Amino acid sequence: MDNNEGETKRKWYALDGDSVVKELGSDIDLGLSKETARERLEKYGENKLPERKKQSPILRFLKHFNDILIYVLLVAAIITAFLGHYVDTIVILLVAIINAVIGFFQENKAEKALADIKGMLSHKAFIIRGGKRKEVDATDLTLGDIVLLNPGDKIPADLRLIQTNNLQVEESPLTGESVPSEKNSDTLDEDAMLGDRDNMAFSSTTVSSGTGVGVVVAIGADTEIGKINRMMSDIKPVTTPLLKQTDKFGKTVSIAIIIIAVVIYAFGYFFREYDPLELLLSVIGLAVAAIPEGLPAILSIILAIGVQNMARRKAIIRTLPSVETLGSVSVICSDKTGTLTRNEMTVRTVTTKDNLFKVSGIGYTSDGEITLGEDPVDVYEQPVLKRLVNCFYYCNDAKLGWNNEGVCTVKGDPTEGALLTLYNKSELKDLTAKRIDTVPFDSTYKYMATLMNIEGKKIIFMKGAPDRLVNIAAEEEGESGIKPINRDFWKDKINETAATGQRLIGGLING
């Protein structure tokens, strides 16, 4: 490998998976060695998009003086200072400085809020390095790393997929398609378009279902999203209508004031023979009085109030003029249903053959309990409930964790996160279990299944649409033992629970 650019320009999708891994000097089972990974990180840099060079605070403060009306005020301040009228100079300068201070601190506040959000968006990646599976920062990925993909994962770099298992990836940031793309590891033609590269997974997209293994073929600015970032950096900033009108008004007023001031000075000097110094002071006073020096300050204050109002509604505005642009919007087109949620799921009820259990608590924390009637339940004394909760735990690909703000969040599908929370509330202890194989959830058959080895016994766990599982199951378990399934009973239960507005998911165990 000569350089990063040369590697990422290769048409990896047109090579078979083994050849890609071999050319990148990696190994599907061992990944990169620690030494090789460190050398490549030093050579190619971190896996992150380049950031624009930040302006210094001094320059960001001075840019608020870039206004024709402020220029006229500063010239007037210089002249009054030269003539020794320092009180007038201080008053004029205060107007200009207050205007700049308001704009500077408001924009600085917005920049800090955006920086905080950027920190929240950082993500991890599961990789194989040195023969061990580990979780690393996405910025530490380099060419040749073997990445493991699971539902809910944000893909950290451009990958050539080596193995897939019903893998689907949501690629709307790149293709605009709302339907997830089905992925495979087959070799493609060299002329395959971006949207047709089914054996590639691209940075910033998200795994919606299934699992996969891929090798990193592009990082940072060389990824497809990095190319979009470069194109966006070439876009020239557009001035808002309000700023255009203000600038035009300022120029017109300034030119008119200067012309009138010159005419008055000439008239007073040549036709009235006034003292030149006194006449000059009078003309300056007239010019300063005529300049709407409060206009920039008033505009900044009004826009700052708008920014504060937006911030209270959880909308962050980086620059003050953006408020005016947003205020000019008359139509917002959206493909959402109109319902905004926190994208959190919580198990509220659990139905078995003989009982209806209720679950308290919200979110993904284990605060809450399982009750039957009004009494808390010991899950170990409810064998049917225990087996069902274990089913939801073992037939699950999500993970729970805590973010920087101390909030429990889910990595993966929110529904699976809710089922893990149910397991935590049940206070069951994890058995010695090893997953042998998985059938990921697919909308065509509407269930997920895992084959587990639990204490030497192989058991199949399934979860999915209750109506589909009812048709699959041959028997049902209740307090009176195991009997042939009563499908009519379960269909009535499904309709009854669905009528309460709850989302339904069923569990099935074979073994």
Secondary structure as the mmCIF struct_conf table of DSSP 4:
data_model
#
loop_
_struct_conf.conf_type_id
_struct_conf.id
_struct_conf.beg_label_comp_id
_struct_conf.beg_label_asym_id
_struct_conf.beg_label_seq_id
_struct_conf.end_label_comp_id
_struct_conf.end_label_asym_id
_struct_conf.end_label_seq_id
HELX_RH_AL_P HELX_RH_AL_P1 ASN A 4 THR A 8
TURN_TY1_P TURN_TY1_P1 LYS A 9 LYS A 9
BEND BEND1 ARG A 10 ARG A 10
HELX_RH_3T_P HELX_RH_3T_P1 TRP A 12 ALA A 14
BEND BEND2 LEU A 15 LEU A 15
HELX_RH_AL_P HELX_RH_AL_P2 GLY A 17 GLU A 23
TURN_TY1_P TURN_TY1_P2 LEU A 24 GLY A 25
TURN_TY1_P TURN_TY1_P3 ILE A 28 LEU A 30
STRN STRN1 LEU A 32 LEU A 32
HELX_RH_AL_P HELX_RH_AL_P3 LYS A 34 TYR A 44
BEND BEND3 ASN A 47 LYS A 48
HELX_LH_PP_P HELX_LH_PP_P1 LEU A 49 SER A 56
HELX_RH_AL_P HELX_RH_AL_P4 PRO A 57 LEU A 62
HELX_RH_3T_P HELX_RH_3T_P2 LYS A 63 PHE A 65
BEND BEND4 ASP A 67 ASP A 67
HELX_RH_AL_P HELX_RH_AL_P5 ILE A 68 PHE A 82
TURN_TY1_P TURN_TY1_P4 LEU A 83 GLY A 84
HELX_RH_AL_P HELX_RH_AL_P6 TYR A 86 MET A 120
TURN_TY1_P TURN_TY1_P5 LEU A 121 LEU A 121
STRN STRN2 LYS A 124 ARG A 129
TURN_TY1_P TURN_TY1_P6 GLY A 130 GLY A 131
STRN STRN3 LYS A 132 ASP A 137
HELX_RH_3T_P HELX_RH_3T_P3 ALA A 138 ASP A 140
TURN_TY1_P TURN_TY1_P7 LEU A 143 GLY A 144
STRN STRN4 ILE A 146 LEU A 149
TURN_TY1_P TURN_TY1_P8 PRO A 151 GLY A 152
HELX_LH_PP_P HELX_LH_PP_P2 ASP A 153 ASP A 153
STRN STRN5 LYS A 154 LYS A 154
HELX_LH_PP_P HELX_LH_PP_P3 ILE A 155 ILE A 155
BEND BEND5 ALA A 157 ALA A 157
STRN STRN6 ASP A 158 GLU A 170
HELX_RH_AL_P HELX_RH_AL_P7 SER A 172 THR A 175
BEND BEND6 SER A 178 VAL A 179
HELX_LH_PP_P HELX_LH_PP_P4 PRO A 180 PRO A 180
STRN STRN7 SER A 181 GLU A 182
TURN_TY1_P TURN_TY1_P9 GLU A 190 ASP A 191
HELX_RH_3T_P HELX_RH_3T_P4 LEU A 194 ASP A 196
TURN_TY1_P TURN_TY1_P10 ASP A 198 ASN A 199
STRN STRN8 MET A 200 ALA A 201
TURN_TY1_P TURN_TY1_P11 SER A 203 SER A 204
STRN STRN9 THR A 206 ALA A 218
HELX_RH_3T_P HELX_RH_3T_P5 GLY A 220 ASP A 222
BEND BEND7 THR A 223 THR A 223
HELX_RH_AL_P HELX_RH_AL_P8 GLU A 224 SER A 233
TURN_TY1_P TURN_TY1_P12 ASP A 234 ASP A 234
HELX_LH_PP_P HELX_LH_PP_P5 ILE A 235 PRO A 237
HELX_RH_AL_P HELX_RH_AL_P9 PRO A 241 PHE A 270
TURN_TY1_P TURN_TY1_P13 PHE A 271 PHE A 271
BEND BEND8 ARG A 272 ARG A 272
HELX_RH_AL_P HELX_RH_AL_P10 PRO A 276 ALA A 290
BEND BEND9 ILE A 291 ILE A 291
TURN_TY1_P TURN_TY1_P14 GLU A 293 GLU A 293
HELX_RH_AL_P HELX_RH_AL_P11 GLY A 294 ARG A 312
TURN_TY1_P TURN_TY1_P15 ARG A 313 LYS A 314
BEND BEND10 ARG A 318 THR A 319
TURN_TY1_P TURN_TY1_P16 LEU A 320 LEU A 320
HELX_RH_AL_P HELX_RH_AL_P12 PRO A 321 GLY A 327
TURN_TY1_P TURN_TY1_P17 SER A 328 SER A 328
BEND BEND11 LYS A 336 LYS A 336
BEND BEND12 GLY A 338 GLY A 338
BEND BEND13 ASN A 343 ASN A 343
STRN STRN10 THR A 349 THR A 351
BEND BEND14 LYS A 353 ASP A 354
STRN STRN11 LEU A 356 VAL A 359
TURN_TY1_P TURN_TY1_P18 GLY A 363 TYR A 364
BEND BEND15 THR A 365 SER A 366
STRN STRN12 ILE A 370 LEU A 372
TURN_TY1_P TURN_TY1_P19 GLY A 373 GLU A 374
STRN STRN13 ASP A 375 PRO A 376
HELX_RH_3T_P HELX_RH_3T_P6 VAL A 379 GLU A 381
HELX_RH_AL_P HELX_RH_AL_P13 PRO A 383 TYR A 394
BEND BEND16 CYS A 395 CYS A 395
STRN STRN14 LYS A 399 TRP A 402
TURN_TY1_P TURN_TY1_P20 ASN A 404 GLU A 405
BEND BEND17 GLY A 406 GLY A 406
STRN STRN15 CYS A 408 LYS A 411
BEND BEND18 GLY A 412 GLY A 412
HELX_RH_AL_P HELX_RH_AL_P14 PRO A 414 SER A 426
TURN_TY1_P TURN_TY1_P21 GLU A 427 GLU A 427
HELX_LH_PP_P HELX_LH_PP_P6 LEU A 428 LEU A 431
BEND BEND19 THR A 432 THR A 432
STRN STRN16 ALA A 433 ASP A 442
TURN_TY1_P TURN_TY1_P22 SER A 443 LYS A 446
STRN STRN17 TYR A 447 ILE A 454
TURN_TY1_P TURN_TY1_P23 GLU A 455 GLY A 456
STRN STRN18 LYS A 457 GLY A 464
HELX_RH_AL_P HELX_RH_AL_P15 PRO A 466 ILE A 472
BEND BEND20 ALA A 474 ALA A 474
STRN STRN19 GLU A 475 GLY A 478
TURN_TY1_P TURN_TY1_P24 GLU A 479 SER A 480
STRN STRN20 GLY A 481 PRO A 484
HELX_RH_AL_P HELX_RH_AL_P16 ARG A 487 ALA A 498
TURN_TY1_P TURN_TY1_P25 ALA A 499 GLY A 501
STRN STRN21 GLY A 506 ASN A 510
#
